[in-house]
Amino acid sequence: MSRIGRKPIAIPKGVQVGVQGQQVEVKGPKGRLELRVHEVCSVKVADGNVVVGRGAENRAARALHGLTRALVANMVQGVTEGFERKLEIQGIGYRVQQTGKNLTFALGYSHPIVFPLPEGVTAEVDKQTAITLRGLDKYLVGQTAARLRALRPPDSYKGKGVRYAGEVVRKKVGKTGAK
């Protein structure tokens, strides 16, 4: 049996978990999330815990068992605490501004890049070189952060670009000049 999949998920106070067939809905103080579970897995709510089971014993079913449990646990954490991802911008003249639900980047290109934030993700621009993304859905927050980083990934020679907070970029040694 999957080590992760068999762990029960404790339901904190103020959180309601509803299961109808393969549809799981989690409501909490920060909002509401839904998930459609694969047919191989089953989700049950029993005495203050959510328990994920599986119907088969093949490799795919075992993998889906652990995945489903992790997704439901992330939903419970999302509606109670939420998720956060921080990004930093490094480089001379590189900056970001927030205008409503859009982020406008100046990243060394000939034009500014306007990035519309998806529904369910909020951004906070501290200074002009730090962005904090917040949301209920872990996947959506992480995917948005990855898309922002992809606008200008960190350069391996100078280190300029958009990076996750705390990300270490290994710099390469450039060419040696003519002597």
Secondary structure, DSSP 8 states (H G I E B T S, - for coil): --TTTTS-EE--TT-EEEEETTEEEEE-SS-EEEEE--TTEEEEEETTEEEEEES--SHHHHHHHHHHHHHHHHHHHHHHT-EEEEEEEESTT-EEEEETTEEEEE-SSSS-EEEE--TTEEEEEETTTEEEEEES-HHHHHHHHHHHHTTS---TTT--EEEETT-------------
